[in-house]
Amino acid sequence: MKISEYFKKDRCVFSFEVFPPKKDASAETIYSTLNSLKSLSPDFISVTYGAGGSAADNITGEIASYISSGLGICSAAHLTCVSNSKEDIDIILDDLKNKGVENILALRGDINPDRPAKNDFKYASDLIRYIKEKGDFHISAACYPETHLDSPDMITDIRHLKEKQDAGAEHMISQLFFDNELFYSFLEKARIAGITVPIEAGIMPVTNKKSIERMVSMCGASLPAKFTRMMAKYENNPEALRDAGIAYAVDQIVDLVAYGVDGVHLYTMNNPYIAEKIASTVSGIL
């Protein structure tokens, strides 16, 4: 099923993100996680494209195929282009098609020192345009409420976002953020710029201070005073910080749904416990 079908319904779409196991971890761990997430009935689950991903070893496609065919839940496979040639992308697209995966989140991706960058695709919009020409996939794209780190300013960033839509993106998922007002401001600017496709709000629950600090350094998300007070108070109590992080994420989601957002995309970090706590709390308002 195409993701676009869920946005035709008069309600907030609720989706999850998972990531493939690391090379030294058992592949069974991700399937155990997915079996636990099934009972939460997300509209779809996206699977990230691992740093070591390659055309020859498309673990992302395998997991996405299991989600759709094994669990009966709509799935989306992330696909990056910075380290892939057109030939690599062709192989992956054929593999996804053969596996019954209909949805792709098209990204530029980060530079991987173990896989030199290639020059066939400079931007995510180039990949989106290429996928659009190659098959009948629903294409999603990423957006950045606080501007992409490589972009000089928000105006330029939103202009590039519009290019993604014009290239064929039918849906967007935002980078994580912790201040809803920043997301609302971004959303207003995007709509004024002519971006009309559904935009989901990306929410990442806090699990520990180090992981959040690492993610913030990678994506540039700001930390509001309310959030930093929470981390400062509970940073030495892992269980309390986890519970406070769940409560903070729930508070964000409640406010987002009340605002009328198109959807909420929960970065589960492959943690069914956290996903279950949040999903069970907000299920009545979605």
N, C-alpha and C positions, 0 to 999 in steps of 0.2 A: 504493500500500500504506500502511496505517496504521502509525504508529510503534509503537503498542501491541503489534503482532504480534511485534516484535523482543524485547520484554521477556518473552515467553512461553517464550523459549528459555533453556536452562540455561547461560548464559554472560554475561560482561560486554559490554554494548552499547558500541560505539565509533563516535562520530559527529564531524562537523566543522561549523564555522561559517565562512561567507564573507560578505563585504559587497559591495554594488553598487559599481561604479566611481564616482568623483566626477564631477560634471557636466562638468568640463573634460578628463576622461580618456576614452580610447576604450573603447567597450563591449566590444570584442574582447578586452581584457585579462582580463576575468573569465571568458570562455569558454575562453581558453587555460589559465587557472589550473584551471578545473574539469576540463578534459580531462586535465591532469596528475594531479589528485587521484583521478580515476576508478580508476587502477591500484592505488590503496591500499585499495580495496574497503571504504569506510566503510559502516556500516549505514544512515545517512542523513546528509544535509547540510542545514543550516539557512541561510537567507539573511536578513540583517538588513534592517530597514526604514529606509532612508536618511533623514537629517535633512530632506531636501527631498522626501521621498515624498509622493505625493498620490493621490487616487482616480483622477484623470485620467491619471496617469503611473505605472502600477504596475510599475516595473522589477523590484521584488522578485518579483512574480508571474511575470514573464517568465523570470527566472533560475531560479526554483524549478521552473517548467514544463520548462525545458531539462534540468535535472538529472534529473527523473523520466522524461520522454519521450525525451530525446536521449541520456542516459547510462544509463538504466535503474537509477538509484539513487533510493531514497526521499528525498523532499525535504520541507522545512517552510518556510513563509513567515512571517517575523516580521510582526506587525501591532500598531501602537500606536494608542491612542485619544485621547490628550490633545488632539490638534489635529484630530480627525475627528468629524464629526457622525454620527448614525445613518444619514443618507442616504449619506454618504461610505463608511461601513462596508458598507452594502448593496451599493454599486457594486463595492467591492473584493472582497467575498465572492462576488458573481456572477462577477467576472472570474476569481478563483481556481478556482471550480467549473468554469468553461468551459475553463480551462487544464489541468484535471485534477490540480490541487494539492489533496491531501486532508488535509494537516497544517498547523496554524497555531500559532505561538508567540505567545500573546496577552499584550501588555504595556501598561502605562500609557504609558510613553515619557517622554522629557525635554521640557521646554518649549523650543520652537523660536522664537526671536525673529522669524523670518521668517514664521511661521505662528501666529497668535494661538490660544491655548487655547480649546476649546469646552467646553460644559457638559453634553453628553449622557452622558459617561462620566467618573466621578470616579476610579474605581479599576480596576485590571486585572480584578478579580472581576466588575465590571459588564460589561466587554467579553466576558469568558468566558461569562457567563450569556446575553448577547445572541447570541453566535455559536452557542451550544448550541441556541437556539430557532430559528435561521435555516437550519441545514443539517447534513448528516452529516459534520462535520469532526472529526478527532482534534485535541484542544486541549491544548497544552503551556503551562506557565507558568514564570516565573522565581522563584528563591528565593535567599536571601542568607545564607550561612554566618556572616557577621559583622554581620548586621542591615542592613536598608535605611537609607540615610542620612536619610530622612525619618521613620523610625520612632523613637519615644522609647526603646524597649528591645526585647530579643529576644522577650520574652513576647508583647508586642503584635504584633511582626512575625510570629511563628509563628501567632498567632491569625488574622491576615490571610491567611497562607498556607493555613490550614485553610479559610478562606472561599473561596479560589480552588478548592480541591479540591471543596468542597460545591457550587460554582457549575458544575462540570463539567470541571475540569482533570484529565487522565488521566496526566500525566507532568510532571516538573519538571526544569529545568536550572539549576544553581547559577551564581551570579556567580563570577568568578575568585577564587582564593585561593592562598596560597603556604605555608600551614601546614596539613598534613593533619589534625592533631589538632583544630584548630578546626572543620573540616568534620565530623569524627566526633562531636564534642560537639553540633554543630547537628543532625546526623542523629538522634542519640539523643533529643534534645528534640522533634524533629518527629514521630518515631514515638510517643513518649509522648502527644503532643497528638492522636493519631488520624490523622495523615497517612500514608496507606498506599500511595499511588501511587509508582511508580519515581522515584527522584531521581538524576539524573546529576551527576557532579562536573565543574565547568567548569575546564579547565586552559589557562592562557595562557603559552606559552614566552616567555622574555625575548629581545628582538631588540636593543634599545638602551635605555639608561638613561632617556632623555627620554620614550619611549613608555610605559614602565612607570610612571614618576612621574606622567604625565598620567592613566593609567588608575586608578592608586591614588587620586589626588585626586578622581576622578569616582565611584568606588564604595566607597572607605573600607577597602579590603583592607589588612591589616597586613603588615609585612615582617619575617619572623623574622631573627635574627642571622646564620644560615647564608646567607640570601639576600643580606642587605646586605653581608656580607663578599665574596661573589662579585661583586656589582656594583662595590664599591670596588676590588677587585683588577684587574678587567678593563674598567672603564669607558672607558679610553683605547685599548683594543684591540678594535675592533668585531667582528672575526672570532672572537677568543677569547671575547668576551662571548656571542656567538651560540652557540658550541659549548658553553660552560658553561651557558647557558640551556636548551639542548636536553637536556643531561645532567640538569639540575635537574628539568625537566618529566618526563623518563623516570623518574627516581627517585620522583617523586610518583605517577606512574601505577602503577608496580610495587607501591608500598605500598598504593594504593587498591584495586587488583585483589586483592591478598593479603587485604585487609580484607573483601572481598566486596561492594563497591559495585555498584549496579545498572548503572552505565554511566559512561563518561568522554566528555566533550564537549570536543573540542580547538578552541580559538580559533586558527584557522590564520593569521589576518591576511593572507589571500590569498597566502601564501608556500609554494608547493609544496615547496621544498627542505626547509624546517623540518618540514613535515608528513610528508614522506617519511622523514626521518631518525628522527623519533619513531615513526611507524607501523611501520617496518621493524624497529626495536629491540624494540618491545613486542608485535608480532604473535603471537609464540609463547606469550604468557601470557594472551591475551584469549579 
